[in-house]
Amino acid sequence: MERVAFFDTKPYDRRFFEEENQRFGFDIVYFEARLNPRTVGLCKGFPAVCAFVNDDLSAEVIDALYELGVKVIALRCAGYNNVDFKSAYGRIHVVRVPDYSPYAVAEHTVALMLCLNRKIHKAYLRTREGNFSLNGLLGFDMHGRTAGIIGTGKIGKAVISILRGMGMEVLAYDPYPDEEFAKAFGVRYVDLDTLYANSDVISLHCPLTKENEHMIDRDAIAKMKPGVMIINTGRGRLIDTRALIEGLKSGKIGYAGLDVYEEETEYFFEDKSGEIITDDVLARLLTFPNVIVTSHQAFFTSDALRNIARVTLENLREFFEGGYLKNEICYKCGQECRKKKGMRCF
C-alpha cells in the first residue's frame, strides 16, 4: 500500500478523498499544515505528496522533497504556477487535475457578475435588518451589453455559453483562438486593446505566466470603458491590485468581483474572523461597497471535489503502476511532446 502525504487539507478534502480512496487503497496521511520549507520534513517516508494551490513548491522545497525520496507530486488543482519545474525536471514527476469542473468556476463567475450588478449582497443585508428601500440598488440589463472574455479554454467557453444565453455580446481574446467555437457561439476574437475599449464586463480565465502577470495594470485600466466590471476567477497575479484600487477610487472601475488575490496565501481558506487583517491592500479592497471578494471558492462544488479526488488518485495509480502519465506537467517538453512519445519524458 503506497503512502501519500496530503498537505493543506480541510474536512471537505478528507471527506471526498476518503470516499474515492475506497477504490484505490492508498495509505493517505492528512496534514492541515501547508507544504513549505518548515513542514517539508513531514514528507520523510512518503514516495508521494499531494499539494494544493497555496502550497510552496519552490526550488528549495523540491530539493528537500527529492532528498527525502519523494518520487511524485500530485497537484489536486489545475493551476501550477507555484511549482518550480526547472528544479523538478528529471527528479520528481508532477501531475495535476486539468479538468475537474469548468462549470463550477463558470457559474461562480456569472454569480459574481449578477450579484455585483443587482447589489444582491447589499439587498440581503438590508432586508435582514428590516430595510426594504431600493435606493442605491440600481442595476443594468446585462442583455445587450458586451462581455470581454480573456482566455477561451474550457472555463472561458462555459462562461461564454452562459452569457450568450443571457443575450450578451461577447468579445474574446486568446493567443490560440478557437474559430470554430467562435462561429458556433457568435463570438468575435479581438486584440486586448479592442476588448478593453469595448467591454462592459471583463472576465479573466487564463493561466498565470511570466508574460501575463499583472496584465490588468494602470495602462490596461486606462483603456477600459468608464464603470467597467472586472471579474477574476483565474489567478490573483493577473491583476495589479494597487492599480485596481486606484481604478475603483477614481470610478473608472465600477465593480470588481475577485475569487483570487495575488497575496492570498496567508488568508484564503482560513478563518481569520478573530484577527486583524494586516495586509493593507486586502483590507482596503474589502472596504469598497462595489467589490465582492470570495475566498477562492469558484471550484467549490460537490461535483468538482469528487472529480478532483478521483483524478488525483488515478494520477497516483498511473505513476505507481509505471504507465504513461496523461496529466503530467513537464518543464522540458510539455504535454504535447509526451503524447507524441506515448511515454514518460524521463
C-alpha positions in Angstrom: 0.0 0.0 0.0 1.6 3.2 -1.2 1.8 6.1 1.3 0.7 9.6 0.3 1.2 12.8 2.3 -1.6 15.3 1.8 -1.0 18.9 2.7 -3.2 21.9 3.4 -6.2 19.6 3.9 -9.6 20.6 5.2 -12.5 18.4 6.4 -14.1 18.6 2.9 -10.9 17.3 1.3 -10.8 14.3 3.6 -14.5 13.5 3.0 -14.2 13.3 -0.8 -10.8 11.7 -0.9 -11.7 9.0 1.7 -14.8 8.2 -0.4 -12.9 7.8 -3.6 -9.9 6.1 -2.0 -12.1 3.1 -1.2 -11.5 2.1 -4.8 -7.7 2.8 -4.8 -6.5 1.8 -1.4 -3.7 4.3 -0.8 -2.4 4.9 2.7 -3.2 8.6 3.0 -1.9 10.8 5.9 -3.6 14.2 6.0 -1.7 17.3 7.3 -3.5 20.5 8.0 -0.3 22.5 7.5 0.7 23.8 4.1 3.8 22.4 2.4 6.7 24.8 2.8 10.4 24.8 3.9 9.3 24.4 7.5 7.0 21.5 7.0 8.7 19.6 4.2 10.3 17.3 6.8 6.9 15.7 7.3 7.3 14.0 3.9 10.0 11.6 5.1 8.9 8.1 4.3 6.4 9.2 1.7 7.0 8.4 -2.0 4.1 10.7 -3.0 2.9 14.1 -1.9 -0.4 15.8 -2.7 -0.4 19.6 -2.7 -2.8 22.4 -3.3 -2.7 25.9 -4.9 -1.1 27.7 -1.9 1.5 25.1 -1.0 5.1 26.1 -1.6 6.8 24.0 -4.3 9.7 26.3 -4.8 13.2 25.0 -5.7 14.1 24.9 -2.0 11.1 22.6 -1.3 11.6 20.5 -4.4 15.2 19.9 -3.5 14.2 18.8 0.0 11.5 16.5 -1.3 14.0 14.9 -3.7 16.4 14.3 -0.8 13.6 12.7 1.2 12.9 10.3 -1.6 9.6 11.7 -2.9 9.0 10.5 -6.4 5.8 12.2 -7.4 3.9 15.4 -6.6 0.1 15.2 -7.3 -1.5 18.6 -7.5 -5.2 18.5 -6.7 -5.8 21.5 -8.8 -5.4 22.7 -12.4 -3.0 25.6 -11.9 0.7 25.0 -11.3 2.3 28.5 -11.1 3.5 27.6 -7.6 5.8 24.8 -8.9 9.5 25.3 -9.8 9.5 22.9 -12.8 13.1 23.5 -13.6 14.1 22.1 -10.2 11.6 19.2 -10.5 12.6 18.1 -14.0 14.4 14.7 -14.1 13.9 14.3 -10.4 10.3 14.3 -9.4 7.2 13.8 -11.6 4.4 16.4 -11.3 0.8 15.6 -12.2 -2.3 17.7 -11.9 -6.1 17.8 -12.4 -6.6 19.7 -15.6 -10.4 19.5 -15.8 -12.4 18.9 -12.7 -15.5 21.1 -13.5 -15.3 24.1 -15.8 -19.0 24.6 -15.0 -18.3 25.2 -11.3 -15.9 28.1 -12.0 -18.0 29.5 -14.8 -21.2 29.5 -12.8 -19.4 31.2 -9.8 -18.1 33.8 -12.3 -21.5 34.7 -13.5 -22.9 34.7 -10.0 -20.3 37.4 -9.1 -21.4 39.4 -12.1 -25.1 39.2 -11.2 -24.5 39.8 -7.5 -22.4 43.0 -8.2 -24.8 44.3 -10.9 -28.0 43.8 -8.9 -26.4 44.6 -5.5 -27.7 41.3 -4.1 -25.1 41.3 -1.3 -26.3 44.8 -0.1 -30.0 43.9 -0.5 -29.6 40.8 1.6 -28.1 42.7 4.5 -30.7 45.5 4.2 -33.8 43.2 4.4 -32.3 41.2 7.3 -32.4 44.5 9.2 -35.9 45.4 8.0 -34.8 47.9 5.4 -36.7 47.4 2.2 -35.6 50.6 0.4 -34.4 50.3 -3.2 -32.2 53.4 -3.0 -28.7 52.6 -4.2 -29.6 49.2 -5.6 -30.0 50.2 -9.2 -28.5 47.7 -11.7 -28.4 47.4 -15.5 -29.7 44.9 -18.1 -26.9 42.5 -19.0 -28.8 41.6 -22.1 -27.4 43.5 -25.0 -24.2 44.5 -23.1 -20.7 43.4 -24.1 -18.6 41.0 -22.2 -14.9 40.6 -22.8 -13.6 37.1 -22.0 -9.8 36.7 -21.7 -8.9 33.1 -22.2 -11.2 30.6 -24.0 -10.2 27.3 -22.5 -13.0 25.1 -21.1 -13.9 27.6 -18.3 -13.9 30.6 -20.6 -16.1 28.7 -23.1 -18.5 27.7 -20.4 -18.8 31.4 -19.3 -19.4 32.4 -22.9 -22.1 29.9 -23.2 -23.9 31.2 -20.2 -23.5 34.9 -21.2 -24.7 34.3 -24.8 -27.7 32.6 -23.3 -28.4 35.8 -21.4 -28.2 37.8 -24.6 -24.8 39.4 -24.1 -22.5 40.2 -27.0 -19.1 38.6 -26.4 -15.6 39.6 -27.4 -12.8 37.2 -26.7 -9.0 37.2 -26.5 -6.8 34.1 -26.6 -3.3 33.5 -28.1 -4.8 30.3 -29.6 -8.3 31.3 -30.8 -10.9 28.6 -31.5 -12.6 30.0 -34.6 -14.9 27.0 -34.9 -16.2 27.7 -31.4 -16.4 31.4 -32.0 -18.5 30.8 -35.1 -20.9 28.4 -33.4 -21.5 30.8 -30.4 -21.4 34.2 -32.2 -18.2 35.3 -30.5 -15.6 37.6 -32.1 -11.9 37.3 -31.3 -10.2 40.6 -31.0 -6.9 42.0 -29.6 -6.7 43.1 -26.0 -6.9 46.8 -26.6 -10.2 46.3 -28.6 -11.5 44.1 -25.9 -10.7 46.6 -23.1 -12.2 49.6 -25.0 -15.5 47.9 -25.9 -16.4 45.6 -22.9 -18.9 46.5 -20.2 -17.8 43.4 -18.3 -14.3 41.8 -18.4 -13.6 38.3 -17.0 -10.3 36.6 -16.7 -9.9 32.9 -17.4 -6.3 32.4 -18.4 -3.4 30.6 -16.6 -0.7 32.8 -14.9 2.5 33.1 -16.9 5.5 35.4 -16.8 4.1 37.1 -19.9 0.7 37.9 -18.4 1.5 38.7 -14.8 -0.3 42.0 -13.9 -1.8 42.1 -17.4 -4.6 44.3 -15.8 -2.4 47.2 -14.7 -2.8 51.0 -14.9 -2.3 51.1 -18.6 -4.8 48.4 -19.3 -7.4 50.0 -17.0 -6.9 53.4 -18.7 -8.1 51.8 -22.0 -11.3 50.4 -20.5 -14.8 51.9 -20.5 -15.8 54.1 -17.6 -17.6 52.0 -15.0 -16.3 48.7 -16.3 -16.9 45.5 -14.3 -13.8 43.3 -13.8 -14.1 39.7 -12.7 -11.2 37.4 -11.8 -11.7 33.8 -11.0 -8.4 32.8 -12.6 -5.2 33.7 -10.8 -4.6 36.6 -8.4 -1.5 38.0 -10.0 -3.2 38.6 -13.3 -4.3 41.9 -11.7 -2.1 44.6 -10.2 -4.3 45.1 -7.1 -2.9 48.5 -6.3 -3.9 49.7 -9.8 -7.3 48.1 -9.4 -7.8 50.1 -6.1 -6.8 53.3 -7.9 -9.4 52.5 -10.6 -12.1 51.9 -8.0 -11.3 55.1 -6.2 -11.4 57.1 -9.4 -14.7 55.5 -10.6 -13.0 54.2 -13.7 -13.8 50.7 -12.4 -17.4 50.4 -11.4 -17.4 46.9 -10.0 -14.8 44.2 -9.1 -15.5 40.5 -8.3 -12.5 38.6 -7.1 -12.3 35.0 -6.2 -8.5 35.2 -6.2 -6.0 37.7 -4.8 -2.3 38.0 -5.6 -1.2 37.7 -1.9 -4.0 35.3 -0.9 -1.8 32.6 0.7 -1.9 33.8 4.2 -5.7 34.4 4.3 -7.7 32.3 1.8 -9.1 29.0 3.0 -8.6 30.1 6.7 -10.8 31.6 9.4 -9.3 34.9 10.3 -12.5 36.4 11.7 -11.0 36.9 15.1 -7.9 38.6 13.8 -6.9 42.0 12.4 -6.1 41.8 8.6 -2.6 43.2 8.4 -2.5 43.1 4.6 -3.3 46.7 3.9 -4.1 46.1 0.2 -6.6 43.4 1.0 -8.1 45.4 3.9 -8.6 48.3 1.5 -10.3 46.1 -1.1 -12.8 44.9 1.5 -13.9 48.5 2.2 -15.4 49.1 -1.2 -19.2 48.5 -1.5 -18.8 47.7 -5.2 -16.3 44.9 -4.6 -17.0 41.3 -3.7 -14.1 39.1 -2.6 -14.7 35.3 -2.3 -12.1 33.0 -0.9 -11.0 31.0 -3.9 -14.3 29.1 -3.8 -15.2 29.1 -7.5 -14.2 25.5 -7.8 -16.1 24.5 -4.6 -18.9 22.2 -5.6 -19.5 18.6 -4.7 -19.2 17.6 -8.3 -15.8 19.3 -8.7 -14.4 18.0 -5.4 -15.4 14.4 -6.3 -13.7 14.8 -9.7 -10.6 16.3 -8.1 -10.3 13.3 -5.7 -10.9 10.7 -8.4 -8.5 12.2 -11.0 -5.8 12.9 -8.3 -5.9 9.3 -7.2 -6.0 8.0 -10.7 -2.8 10.1 -11.4 -1.1 8.4 -8.5 -2.2 5.0 -9.5 -0.8 5.6 -13.0 2.5 6.6 -11.5 2.9 3.6 -9.2 1.9 1.2 -11.9 4.6 2.6 -14.1 2.5 3.7 -17.0 2.1 6.8 -19.1 1.1 9.8 -17.0 -1.5 11.6 -19.1 -1.8 14.5 -16.7 1.9 15.1 -16.1 3.4 18.6 -16.5 6.9 18.8 -17.8 9.4 21.7 -17.7 11.4 20.5 -20.7 9.0 19.2 -23.3 5.4 19.8 -22.3 2.3 17.6 -22.6 2.2 17.6 -26.4 5.7 16.2 -26.7 5.0 13.4 -24.2 1.7 12.5 -26.0 3.7 12.0 -29.2 6.2 9.8 -27.4 3.4 7.9 -25.6 5.7 7.6 -22.5 7.2 9.5 -19.6 9.7 12.0 -20.7 12.2 11.0 -18.0 
